[in-house]
Amino acid sequence: MPTLTKLYTMQEAAQHNTPQDCWVVIDGK
């Protein structure tokens, strides 16, 4: 059974910048 992976852009990750909703990008991934 294949696994689907959702990829996010840096712009999408940058929108999650509050203490309640913080995303971390590590090594550009």
C-alpha positions as CSV (number, residue, x, y, z in Angstrom):
1,M,0.0,0.0,0.0
2,P,1.6,3.3,-1.1
3,T,2.1,6.1,1.4
4,L,1.2,9.7,0.4
5,T,3.4,12.5,1.7
6,K,2.3,16.1,1.8
7,L,5.1,18.5,1.0
8,Y,5.0,22.1,2.2
9,T,6.7,25.2,0.8
10,M,8.9,27.5,2.9
11,Q,6.2,30.1,2.5
12,E,3.6,27.8,4.0
13,A,5.8,26.9,6.9
14,A,6.6,30.6,7.5
15,Q,2.9,31.3,8.1
16,H,3.0,29.0,11.2
17,N,5.0,31.4,13.4
18,T,3.1,31.8,16.7
19,P,3.9,30.0,20.0
20,Q,0.6,28.0,19.6
21,D,1.4,27.0,16.0
22,C,5.1,26.8,15.4
23,W,6.6,24.7,12.5
24,V,10.3,24.0,12.3
25,V,12.2,23.5,9.1
26,I,15.4,21.4,9.6
27,D,18.0,21.3,6.8
28,G,15.5,22.7,4.3
29,K,13.1,19.8,4.8
